[in-house]
């Protein structure tokens, strides 16, 4: 059974429906472009050998702009450190 979650009791987040997180945030054009840019940067880092699958590393954008994929703006740091920053 692969039922999509509607509500998370521990965080209080609502995932589906018109008031859900996806409809509010993740489906906006800006969010889609930023997600695509982050994914592209990660794929480039994989090709260059800077990161590996399942290595618990994130590609950090120094200036906070996920669409700025210049080499000076990207750093490989631990997942926990990167996600603690945001």
C-alpha positions in Angstrom: 0.0 0.0 0.0 1.6 3.2 -1.2 -0.7 5.9 0.2 0.4 9.5 0.1 0.6 11.1 3.5 -1.9 13.8 4.1 -0.8 15.1 7.5 2.2 14.6 9.8 1.3 14.5 13.5 4.8 15.3 14.8 5.5 18.3 12.6 1.9 19.5 12.0 2.6 19.8 8.2 -0.2 19.2 5.8 1.0 17.7 2.5 -2.0 17.4 0.2 -5.1 19.4 -0.6 -5.4 23.1 -1.5 -3.8 24.2 1.8 -1.0 21.7 1.6 2.7 22.4 1.5 3.1 21.3 -2.1 0.3 23.5 -3.5 1.6 26.5 -1.5 5.3 26.3 -1.9 6.8 23.5 -3.9 4.7 23.9 -7.1 5.4 27.6 -7.7 7.4 28.4 -10.8 10.2 30.0 -8.6 10.5 26.8 -6.4 10.6 24.6 -9.5 13.4 26.6 -11.1 15.4 26.7 -7.9 15.0 22.9 -7.4 16.1 22.3 -11.0 19.1 24.5 -10.5 20.1 22.7 -7.2 19.7 19.3 -9.0 21.8 20.5 -11.9 24.6 21.6 -9.6 24.5 18.3 -7.7 24.7 16.3 -11.0 27.7 18.5 -12.1 29.5 17.8 -8.8 28.8 14.1 -9.3 30.4 14.1 -12.7 33.4 16.1 -11.4 33.9 13.6 -8.6 33.4 16.2 -5.9 30.5 14.3 -4.3 29.3 10.7 -4.5 25.9 9.0 -4.1 25.0 8.3 -0.5 28.0 10.2 0.9 25.9 12.4 3.3 27.2 15.6 1.6 25.3 18.6 0.3 26.3 21.2 -2.2 26.1 24.5 -0.4 25.4 27.7 -2.2 27.5 30.3 -0.4 25.4 33.3 -1.3 22.1 31.5 -0.6 21.0 31.7 -4.2 20.4 28.2 -5.6 20.3 29.6 -9.2 23.9 30.9 -8.9 25.9 27.9 -9.9 29.3 29.5 -10.4 32.2 27.5 -9.1 33.1 30.1 -6.4 29.6 30.0 -5.0 29.5 26.2 -4.4 31.0 24.2 -1.6 30.7 20.6 -0.6 29.8 20.3 3.1 28.2 17.7 5.4 24.5 17.4 5.1 23.9 18.1 8.8 25.9 21.3 8.7 24.2 22.6 5.6 20.7 21.8 6.7 21.5 23.3 10.1 22.3 26.6 8.4 18.9 27.0 6.7 
